Amino acid sequence: MAFKLSILDQSPVGEGETAEQGLQNTVRLAQAADQLGYHRFWVSEHHNNGQLAGSAPESLIGFLLATTKNIRVGSGGIMLQHYSPYKVAEVFHVLSSLAPGRVDLGVGKAPGGLNLSTKALQEDKVEAQKSFEEKLADLKQYIYHKERDLDLVAAPTPRVRPDLILLGGSAESAELAAKLGISFVFAYFINGEQNVLKEARERFKQFSPAGAGGGQFIVALTVAVAETDEKADSFIKQRESVKVILADGKKLNVGSLEQAEKVISQYEETDYQLIVQKAGYVAGSKESVRDALSSLAKEHEIDEIISLSPIVDINDRLSSYKLLSEAFAEESIHIEKENEGVGI
């Protein structure tokens, strides 16, 4: 396998379940992913959402690190517009000091919720706050500083710094990550338009520093695996997403036109634009999913694929990730057997 395989989990809450059960299911999945050999396990940040329990990834990450052994654990992502870069750096430096070499700091530009939760998260902020780009640059400085270069240090300084990674769904975000020399995750599960992914990949390559020191290009998409293509496809409920563009230029991605209408009503907007875009997903048997992901990775020179499961039921979700792991393990065995017959 030419690319790494990782997991993003949103702690979904199934029908008849509590949010507590949703979080416990995430813990079960992280432990299984650790045993199955996945590279990373990320948790998301969503606010005021009864269907998704993960509102505080920084808290969940600490618990997951303590209950797993080898897998990298991180945020997918911290919604930086709400927080102080200095405080975020402190939190992730503490996590990295407790679990050296296993912590990822994925950062996103989205609010992680609608207007009501955004107002609540930012109620003590002054109007003239820094732009997202400025805050991300500050965060990078706090994370990767040399202590002698800064008067203000985000202590404790861990022996191994967390990996700082930007999440986004546009070529502009890919360019920003490249210029900062950090890795980038393209949110294909939100924006599944091939031309946008292609442009993001080209822009990331164009603006990455020459030689060593640049980041990796990673793609996150929805993946469902089952015994048959038909059963796997039945798990895909969301095949489109909607981008809401407000008059002030603010952009929000939501899952449906109904959610878009809710955004518009909360912001009390009359001037807006709605763009329906395809959600990026792969669903099928082990063989078909393996072929589809391998083809996607080859076409766009993807270093790593992060799988987001659409499956709410924890047993079916666990089964899907087990089958996905088996698919690529079988491919590795197949390649090794082929190489055994090659003379040197």
N, C-alpha and C positions, 0 to 999 in steps of 0.2 A: 504494500500500500504506500503510494507516494505522498499521501497527506495524512495528517493526524485526525483523529475522530474524537469529538467532545460532545457535551450535553449542556443545554440550557433548559432549566425547569422553572415554570412560573407558579408552582404550588397551586394547581387548580383545585377547586372545591366542588366535588360531585354532588349530584342531587341526593338530599338526605344526609349529607356529610356536614361537619362543622369545619370552620377554618383551622382549628387545632388538628383535625384529622388530615386536612390538606397539607399542613406543614410536616406532620409525622410521615406522610407518604413521600414527601421530598427527602426526608432523612433516609427512609428505606431505599429510595432510588439512588441516592448518593453512595450509600454503602454497596449496593449492587454494582454501580458503575466502577467503583474502586476495585472490586473483585474481578470485573470483566476487562479491566485494563484500559478504560477510557482515559484520555489525556487530561481533560478539564471537566469540572462540574460547576456550572454557573447558576446563580439564582437572580431573579429579576426584581424590579421595584415598581409596584403598582399601588395607587392610593384610592381609597374610597370605592373599592371594587369587591362586591360580595362573591364574585366567582373566582378571584385570585387572592390567595392569602399572603403572598410575599410582599409586604410593604416596607420592610427594613432589612435589606440584604446584608448590611454590615453586622447585624445581630445574628442572622441565620448562618452566615459564613463561619463565625467563631464556633458555633455548635457543630457544624459539619466537619470542620477541621479536627475537632476533638473526637469525632466518631468515625473517621476514616483514617487510612494509613499512608497512602501513596499519591492519590489523585490530587491534582491542583484544584483549588476551590476559589471561586471569585464571584464578582458582581457582573451581571449582564443587563443593565449596569446601574451604577450610581447616577442619579439625575442631578448633575452638577449645578444646574441653574438655581436649585433650592439652597445650596449649602456653601459654606466657607471652604475654599481649597485647602486652607491650613488645617482645619479640623478633619477634613477627609484624609489628608496625608497622615495626621496623627493616628487616626483610627486604623488605617491600613499598615502603618509602621508597627503598631502594637500587634496586629494579627501576624505580620511577617516575623516579628520577634518571637512569637509563640510557635509558629510553624514555618521555619525558614525554607525558602525555595518552593513553597506550595501555594502562594497567595497571588491572585490576579485582581487588579483594579480596573475593571471595565467601566467606562464612563459614557453616558449618553446625554444628548442635548434635549430630548423630549421631556415633558413634565411628568410623565408617568401617571397622569390622571387628567380630569377635566378642571374647569375653572374654579370650582368650589375648593377642591383640595389644594390647588396651586395657591390660592389666596391664603389658605390656612397655613401652608408651609412657609409662605413669604411675608406673613403679616408684620414682622418686625424689621423688614428690609427698607432701606432708604431708596428713594427713587433713582438716584444716580449710581446704580450698581454697575460693575464691570460687565463687559460682553462675555459670552460663552468662550470665545476664542482666547480672551485675556485670562479668564479663570482657568482654562485648561493649561495655558502656558505657565501660570503660577503654580498649578498643581504639579506639573512636570518638574519645575524647579525644586519644590519642596521634597518630591519623591527621590530625585536623582542627584541632589546637591552634594557637594563636598563641604563638610562642616566649616572649613576655613573660609568658604566663599560667601557664607550667609551669616548675618547677625541674628536672624530669626530662624531657628531650627525646629522642624516638626519632629520632636522627640517622642519615643526613643528612636535612635538611628539603628535600624536592623542590620544584621550582618549580610543578609540577602534582601535586596529591595523587592517590593512587589512589582510585577509587570504592569505597566500602564498601557491600556488599550482603549482606543476610541471606537464607539459604535455609531453607525449611521447608515442612511439609505440613499446617499447621493454621491455624485462625483466630487462635489465641493468638500464633503466631509472626508473623503478618501485623500484629497489633496492636502487638507489640513493635517491629517495624521502623518502623511508622508513628509511634509515640511518639518514636523516636530520630531521625526525619526522614531515614531512609535508604531505599533501594529494597529491594523484597522479591521473591524468586523463589519462587513456589508450585510445589512438586515434584509436579506432576500425573502424572508418569510413575510415581510411587510410590503416590500417593493420587488415583485418577481418579474419585472420587465428585463428581458435579456439585454436590451440595448443600454439600459442604465447600469447594469452590472458590468458590461463590457467597458463602458466609459469610465466607471469608477476604477476598474482594474488598470486601465491605461493611464489614468491620471495618477494613481498611486505609484506606478512604475516610473512615470515621468518625473515626479517630484521627490522620489526617495533619494537619499544621499548615495552617491556612488560608493561601491565597496561595502565593507562591513559596517554595521552600526544601524542599518535601516530596520524597519519592522516587517512583520509578516502580513500577508493579505489573507484574511479569513472570511468565510461565508457562513452565515447562519440561516438555515431554512427548516421548514416543517418536514418531518420525516415520520412515516408510519409503515411498519413492517408487520406482516402477518403470514399465515400459511399459504394464502392465496392472494393474488392481485385484487380480487373483488372484495375480500374482507378488509384488506388494508385501505382500499379506496373508500370504504364506507366510514372510516374514521375521519376523513377530511370533511369537515363541516364548513370551514371558511376558505373560500377560493378566491376572494377578492378583499381588498382593503380600500379605505377611502381617505384621501388627503384633503384636509380642510385648510384653505389658505384665506386668512383674514385680511381685512383692509390694511392693517399695519404691517403686513408681511409675515406675521406669525403663522407657522405651519404646524398642524397636528395630524397625526395618523390615527385613524380609528378603524374598528373592524367592520362597520356596516353604515348604511345610509341613516338608519335609525339613530345610531350613536352620533353621527355627524349632525343630525338635527338637534340632538341634546346639547352638543358643543355650541352650536349657533345660538340656541336659546339662552344658555348660561352666560355667553359673552354679550348677549343682546345685540348681535350684529345684523345689519341689513345688507352690507356690502361684503361678499365673500365668494370664493370659488371652490367647487368640489371636483376632485379628480378621482375617478374610480380606476384602481390599478390592480393588476393581477398579483395574487399572493404566491410566493414561490414555495412549492412543495414537491415531494417525491413520495409516492406510496406504492407498495407492491410486495411481492415475495422477496426472500433474501436475494435471489439471483437478479431480479429486475431492479431492485433498489441499489444493489452493489454496482451494477452496470451504469445506472443513471448517475449516481454520485461520482463514479470514476470518470465518466464522460464529462461531467460538469467541471470537475477539478482539473482535468487535462485541458479542456478548452480555455479556461480562464486562469490557468496557472495558480490554482488555489493551494495554499500551504496547509490549511486546516478547515475542516467542516464541523460546524456546531449544529447539532440536531436538536430541534424543538419538537416535542411530541404533542400532537393534538388530542391524545387519548387521555380522558379524565380518569377512567377506572384504573386504579393502581396496578392491578394484576395484569391487565392488558398492556399497560404502559411498560411494566417490567419485562413482559414477554417480547414486546417490540424491540426494546433495547438489547435484549439477549440475542434475538435473531439478527439484529444489525451487527452486533459484535461477531457472531458466528460467521456471517457472510464474509467479512473481511479476513477473519482467521482462516477460513477455508481457501480464500484467494491466495493468502501468503503461503499456505501449505502447497497449493497447486504450483505456484511460481518456484518454490524450493525444489519440488520434484522435477520440474522441467530443467532447472539449472544443474541437477545431478547428472544429467545426460550430456552436458556440454563439456567438452575437453578444454583444458587450459594449456 
